[in-house]
Amino acid sequence: MPGILRVLASRAAPVVRGQTANIASSPAKEKIGAMETSVALGLFSLAILGPSGWILSHLEDYKKKE
């Protein structure tokens, strides 16, 4: 556990001091197409909204005491 805290503190320290980290120093090597973007957004929304939709659609089943 202390190792994880040390890593998090080392990454958060420059931000606290007002320094910014360089995430990417050059443009992307490949362009991402519209189809790849739409598939990724669809999968993300399914992963986030799918379980909540399942729970809401089966809410009456969860209310029953058997």
C-alpha positions as CSV (number, residue, x, y, z in Angstrom):
1,M,0.0,0.0,0.0
2,P,2.7,2.6,0.7
3,G,4.2,1.9,-2.7
4,I,0.9,2.9,-4.4
5,L,0.7,6.1,-2.3
6,R,4.3,7.0,-3.2
7,V,3.5,6.6,-6.9
8,L,0.3,8.7,-6.6
9,A,2.1,11.4,-4.6
10,S,4.9,11.6,-7.1
11,R,2.4,12.1,-10.0
12,A,0.3,14.6,-8.0
13,A,3.2,16.7,-6.7
14,P,4.0,18.6,-9.9
15,V,0.3,19.5,-10.3
16,V,0.2,20.8,-6.8
17,R,3.3,22.9,-7.3
18,G,1.8,24.5,-10.4
19,Q,3.8,22.6,-13.0
20,T,2.0,20.8,-15.8
21,A,3.0,17.5,-17.2
22,N,3.5,16.9,-20.9
23,I,1.2,14.1,-21.9
24,A,2.0,14.1,-25.6
25,S,4.7,16.0,-27.3
26,S,3.7,15.3,-30.9
27,P,0.6,14.8,-33.0
28,A,-1.0,11.4,-33.2
29,K,0.7,8.9,-35.5
30,E,-2.6,7.6,-37.0
31,K,-5.9,9.4,-37.6
32,I,-9.0,7.9,-35.9
33,G,-11.8,7.5,-38.3
34,A,-15.5,8.2,-37.8
35,M,-16.4,4.5,-37.8
36,E,-13.9,3.8,-35.0
37,T,-15.1,6.7,-33.0
38,S,-18.7,5.8,-33.3
39,V,-18.0,2.1,-32.3
40,A,-16.0,3.2,-29.3
41,L,-18.7,5.7,-28.2
42,G,-21.3,3.0,-28.6
43,L,-19.4,0.5,-26.6
44,F,-18.7,3.0,-23.8
45,S,-22.3,4.0,-23.6
46,L,-23.4,0.4,-23.6
47,A,-21.0,-0.4,-20.8
48,I,-22.2,2.5,-18.7
49,L,-25.9,2.5,-19.5
50,G,-26.4,-1.2,-20.0
51,P,-26.3,-2.3,-16.3
52,S,-28.5,0.6,-15.1
53,G,-31.0,-0.1,-17.8
54,W,-31.1,-3.8,-16.8
55,I,-31.7,-2.9,-13.2
56,L,-34.5,-0.3,-14.1
57,S,-36.2,-2.8,-16.4
58,H,-36.3,-5.5,-13.8
59,L,-37.1,-3.2,-10.9
60,E,-40.4,-4.9,-10.2
61,D,-38.7,-8.3,-10.0
62,Y,-36.3,-6.9,-7.4
63,K,-39.2,-5.5,-5.2
64,K,-40.9,-8.9,-4.9
65,K,-40.1,-10.8,-1.7
66,E,-40.1,-14.5,-2.2
